[in-house]
Amino acid sequence: MLQHVPHWLGHLLQGVRAGADKLVIAGAGLVGDAPHLALSSPAFADGGRLPIRFTGDGDGVSPPLGWGEPPAGTAGFCLVVEDPDAPTPSPLVHAVVWAIPADARRLAEGAIAPDGSGRSGQDVGRNSFRGEGWLPPDPPTGHGPHSYAFQLFALSALPDLPADPGRAEVVEAMADRVLASGLLIGTYSRGEERPVGPAVLAPA
């Protein structure tokens, strides 16, 4: 995975990033004037650093999430987690959770895990490595801070999708169905404090 990229190469690629304009929530016409849906986590603040437990350097479990009341008529929710700072043509997809029940207001720690054909009325889909579940953040060493965009959508309808849907299938299914959306950013980086020269000793 990306943690194996050497520090010098990660530093060289610092300017190569997919771009926040390619996030699902930024897609033309998908959200429009839909109201804001409050999305938060008890594990980290918006814009704060993700605890190591939720990354490739720790246990690699998904963080807990919670959200507020959605608009009337919400049939369910969809969560997509992407890294727009990945040195790839498109944001790296870390999680897709489809058909979260309309009465749900949280996802527990570790809830984004392989579930086969779905459980509890929701379906954990495919990440960018084509595996089910949570793809733990593992940015290249020396590439700088990465932002992990947790994007939650309240939907007016949940059309049928194949088991374990991917990003493209979910985005297509959400067209004209988004009633509200929420965004929560967590950050993570590797090797940013590594010394780049000899230590300077203070005068005796």
N, C-alpha and C positions, 0 to 999 in steps of 0.2 A: 504494500500500500504506500501512500505518499510519505509516510514517516521515514521510508528508506531512501528518499531523495537526499543526496549529500548536501551539507550546509552550503557549500560554494555554489551549487547549482540552484538551490532554493533562493539564495541571495540574488543570483543572476536573473532569476525569473520573477523578481518582485513586481515588475510592472506588467506582467502577463496575468490577467484576471478576467474571468467571464463577464462580470459587470452586473450591478444591481438592477439595471434596466431589463435584464433577462429573467428576473424572478417571476414566478407565477403571478404574484400579486400586482406586478407592474404590467402584466399583459394587456394590450390594447383592448378596451371594451369589456374586459372580464369583470372588473369591480365597479367601474363607473362612479356614480354618486352614492354607492351603497354605504350605509352608516358604519361607524367604527364599532368593533366588537372588542371589549377589553380582554386581553390575553396576558397572563403573567405566569411566573413560576416561583414557588417558595424556595427554590434552590439558587437562583441568581436574579439580579436586577436587570431590567431592560438596558442593553448596552454594556452589561457587566461580563466579566470573565466566567466561562463555564467551569465549575468545579471539575477537577481532574477525574473524578469518579465516572463522569459521563463521556469521557474521551477515550481514544485509543491508547492513552498512557495509563489509564486506570481500569476500572471494571468494565467500562464500555456499555453501561446500561443507559437507557433513555431517561431524560430528566422528567420530573413531575410537572404537569401543566394544569392551569385552571383558567376559567373564563366566565364572563358575566352572562346576563340574560340576553338571548338573541331576539330578533324581531318576531312578531306574531307570524305564524305560517311556516316557521322553520321545520323542515322535515328531517334534518340531520346535518352533520358537519363533516368537513374534510380538512385534514391537516397535511400540509406539505412542508418539509424542512429542506432548505437548500443552502449551499455555500456559494455565494456569488464571487468570492475571492479565489476560487480554485483556478489553477493555471490550465484551464480547459475551455473549449469553445462555448460551452453552456454551463450554468451553475451545476455543481455536483449535488445530486439528490441524496439526502441522508435518511429520509423517511417519507412514506406515504401512508396515511391511514384514512380509509374511505368508509363512508356510511356509519360514522359515529352517531349513536342514537340522539334524537332531538332533546331528550331529557338529561343527557350527560352534561356535566359542568366541569369535569376534570379527567385527566389521564394520570394514572398513578406512575410512580417511578418504575421503570422496566416494562411498562405496558406495551411499548412498541417492540414487539418480538414476533418471530415467525409463528403463524397461526394456521397454516394450511389454507383451508377454504373459508376462514373467518371464524370469529367467536364473539359471543355476547352482542351479536348484531352488527359488529364492525369487521372490517377486513384490513389487515396490515399488508400493504402492497410492496412493490419492488423498489429498491434503491438503485443508485447508478451502477453498482456492482452486480445488479440483477439478482440480488438476494433479497429474501423477505426480511423485514424488520429494520432495526436501527443500525445505521452505518456510523460508528463512532467517529467524531472529528479527529483527523490525523493530518493536519497541514504540514507541508514540507518544512523541514528545519531551515530557518533563515529566510523564509518567504514573507515574514511579517504577519501581523494580526489578520485573522480570518473572521468574518462575520457569519454567524449561522442564523438564518432567517426562518423562524417558526411562523408559518402562515396558516391561519385558521379561517375557514369559510363556512358561514351559515347558508344552507341551501334550501330552496323552496321545494325541491324534488330530488329524489335519489334514483336515477335510472339504473337499470340493471347493467352491471359490468362483469367481465370475467373475473374469476378469483385471482387475487394478487395483482391488481392493476398497477400499471406504471404511470409515470408523470403525464405522458402524452394522452393516455386514455382518460385520466381523471380530468385534465384541463378541458378536453373536448366535451366531457360529460357535464362539466360545470357551466358551460356557456348559457347565458340568459337565466341562470338559476341562483346567482349569488345575491343574498339578501343583506349580508353584512360581512365584514372581514376584519381580522385582527392580525397584528404583527408584533413579534417579540424577537429581539436580537440578543444572542449570546456570542461572545468572542472567545477565541483561543489562538495561541501561537506557540511556536517552538524555537528555542535557540536564540531568542532576541537579546539576551544578556551575555552571550558568549564573548569573552575578551577577543579583541582583534589585533592586539599588539602586546609587547612586553609590559609587565606591571611596572608602575612608577612608584618608587619607594619614597616615602616622606622623609624630609631631612631629620637626622638624629637630633 
